[in-house]
């Protein structure tokens, strides 16, 4: 990047996030002749899945795999589209009047958009086992970020634990990069295999089927995999020393470890969408909040659409298709005469359906079990920022606390700098289980901007909004 | 299904819950009807200031009486409500402002109230070392402090229930009809009947008053607050300003709450609020000017609560001017939290004895009888 980016006051379309959905949306809108800006908080485009694709020091292509390098096509399409990308740009507030506050280079800029597409992607589901906050325990996603962005391969006795496609992908990437894995502790419930069978026919048509099978075979050949893990704890005094685990009703086993990488799937990153007041619903299969959207991705707030995994987990290929579809709807609303430059709606919908084929199989197979989503032991931490335990939450529910917002008031649960990202789902599911009602009924934290912490100095130096300037002139 | 009660209180904010508690203490059976849950709005999400300082003169007697209840809050509700008494300081930003404060403090003394104390630059620096050197002095009210608003509202609710009150949550009032000497209240669930009704419905109280044929110029507002991540301890009292809008408080855990009444947008039909960052910018600038230490602070969260404001910034307290047996207790204009315990006690006194020891004439709803209601 050369110098500070120049922001216009107004864009036809503003896209938040430069992962597959954001890149595809930005490119599609710009190709139709709409002025388009893509705001992304990372140093380079790609999102989580194609993180650092333009800058990664990992040279050997087979390490990160062909699916990763596929992202280059999206980058090229984007670069030739005329859309503006601003990296290192954190969107921390969006109003229903489509005003965006974005922090870049220590300064907040105010941008007005006629249409906004949120492509804020996914985050890892919390994995609150005893000891998950010990140094030496981190998320698989975190380890993958280090690998992609900096070429760092974990060393020492490394244990991966959990469930979901990303766990296996990371294992393969570590092994290909020359790293060692002591063991993979697979927490996928054995009954999930039976439940998922019904969805198998759909999955056979999925682009992920053959690739997934190859990946599993590759990893199993090179490392020890322990299936059906039902108990998992990280233990150690000041840092991780051992992983304690058990399968089925077997007695627990200990395994010495320097690094434990946890993962039990990804969920939509909903903080920005929720802070705008967009309607969400609880998804009983994916066990998370998903925004309520129409077939294009338009949300309950007029002019704001959501694409990619932030709209519900569907993977990178579907993310790009959803990005194109959301941009198509933006063009239809803002510049219908330009629709002729884009593929027909039917073609976009079909491409999305194809990319989503087999999703139900993965969601069913890799649905994490209840005992790893809701801590059984009362001393297990749920809210890391404010150090709130499962036991404290149970106590509050017994006292009549009905939802996560009351937990905030009583325990400060969810009120730390992570703004509930690491405890929100656990809090909702725990209260629902304790009260024996649905998570939908329990609800979620009321989220408000700033959705990422921001310096007071930066707020003090903010530009005035146009409406405020006008008010002054009139007065 | 129909229920009967001695009094029906509409709204389970701190005022509704306090009135229910004090009615129950006097042996009555009140029912509180709340459209959401207790403390969901202004009562639960305000800055928690327990302040006698810088109040409208008409409110001072009520505030002083309420302070006595705050000081024995644990005896009253069985919970300390997070109440701490580190004082509140009104900072003068200029000499001229300090002079106007002096006149105010003198006038209060003449009325017999001594809780406000004028302080000079030296005393101000002693109480608030972090304040900018440019401030010439201020006023302190040493017994003031702060509490945890949601916890306090819940404590009043819990204690009221223990003493026989009923709190019905998630139920909205839809209408009133007269049944002989009683009022029948229809709701989205059951029907309730009582000879006495208290309208403590906060931002929604204007709608209730209108149902009794006395519309009021109530404005629905959404005062905003911001909070920082944890900082080293640097301030004990709550600090407020007069000229520019600011209230400022550091909690025991080190986080700093920044408020002062800048308004966001309220959507009372959906309970939604939208923040106005142009105005929060003003708060940030004021803090920047007054507390150099805060220039490194990080804001982690901002929010707004939905509240009622009257045109003259003082509440409506007292009997209806149109409907027998109906009482109003709303419009606290973003400074009603501290008054909750005291006004609840006063309302119970008014309902059971027909009069109050403290003067409430300035709060009569009749003062708006010629005013045109705002929309």
HADDOCK unambig.tbl for C-alpha pairs under 7 A between the chains (distance, minus, plus):
assign (segid A and resid 409 and name CA) (segid B and resid 150 and name CA) 6.26 0.50 0.50
assign (segid A and resid 410 and name CA) (segid B and resid 151 and name CA) 6.74 0.50 0.50
assign (segid A and resid 417 and name CA) (segid B and resid 229 and name CA) 6.80 0.50 0.50
assign (segid A and resid 417 and name CA) (segid B and resid 300 and name CA) 5.92 0.50 0.50
assign (segid A and resid 448 and name CA) (segid B and resid 301 and name CA) 6.77 0.50 0.50
assign (segid A and resid 448 and name CA) (segid B and resid 302 and name CA) 6.21 0.50 0.50
assign (segid A and resid 448 and name CA) (segid B and resid 303 and name CA) 6.10 0.50 0.50
assign (segid A and resid 449 and name CA) (segid B and resid 301 and name CA) 6.42 0.50 0.50
assign (segid A and resid 449 and name CA) (segid B and resid 302 and name CA) 6.17 0.50 0.50
assign (segid A and resid 450 and name CA) (segid B and resid 300 and name CA) 6.63 0.50 0.50
assign (segid A and resid 450 and name CA) (segid B and resid 301 and name CA) 5.86 0.50 0.50
assign (segid A and resid 450 and name CA) (segid B and resid 302 and name CA) 6.72 0.50 0.50
assign (segid A and resid 452 and name CA) (segid B and resid 300 and name CA) 6.82 0.50 0.50
assign (segid A and resid 453 and name CA) (segid B and resid 298 and name CA) 6.16 0.50 0.50
assign (segid A and resid 453 and name CA) (segid B and resid 299 and name CA) 5.44 0.50 0.50
assign (segid A and resid 453 and name CA) (segid B and resid 300 and name CA) 4.35 0.50 0.50
assign (segid A and resid 454 and name CA) (segid B and resid 298 and name CA) 5.34 0.50 0.50
assign (segid A and resid 454 and name CA) (segid B and resid 299 and name CA) 5.23 0.50 0.50
assign (segid A and resid 454 and name CA) (segid B and resid 300 and name CA) 6.64 0.50 0.50
assign (segid A and resid 455 and name CA) (segid B and resid 296 and name CA) 6.92 0.50 0.50
assign (segid A and resid 455 and name CA) (segid B and resid 297 and name CA) 5.93 0.50 0.50
assign (segid A and resid 455 and name CA) (segid B and resid 298 and name CA) 4.27 0.50 0.50
assign (segid A and resid 455 and name CA) (segid B and resid 299 and name CA) 5.92 0.50 0.50
assign (segid A and resid 456 and name CA) (segid B and resid 284 and name CA) 6.05 0.50 0.50
assign (segid A and resid 456 and name CA) (segid B and resid 295 and name CA) 6.41 0.50 0.50
assign (segid A and resid 456 and name CA) (segid B and resid 297 and name CA) 5.56 0.50 0.50
assign (segid A and resid 456 and name CA) (segid B and resid 298 and name CA) 5.49 0.50 0.50
assign (segid A and resid 456 and name CA) (segid B and resid 299 and name CA) 5.89 0.50 0.50
assign (segid A and resid 457 and name CA) (segid B and resid 295 and name CA) 5.58 0.50 0.50
assign (segid A and resid 459 and name CA) (segid B and resid 281 and name CA) 5.40 0.50 0.50
assign (segid A and resid 459 and name CA) (segid B and resid 284 and name CA) 6.27 0.50 0.50
assign (segid A and resid 460 and name CA) (segid B and resid 281 and name CA) 4.93 0.50 0.50
assign (segid A and resid 460 and name CA) (segid B and resid 282 and name CA) 6.84 0.50 0.50
assign (segid A and resid 460 and name CA) (segid B and resid 284 and name CA) 4.80 0.50 0.50
assign (segid A and resid 460 and name CA) (segid B and resid 285 and name CA) 4.73 0.50 0.50
assign (segid A and resid 462 and name CA) (segid B and resid 281 and name CA) 6.65 0.50 0.50
assign (segid A and resid 464 and name CA) (segid B and resid 278 and name CA) 5.84 0.50 0.50
assign (segid A and resid 465 and name CA) (segid B and resid 278 and name CA) 6.41 0.50 0.50
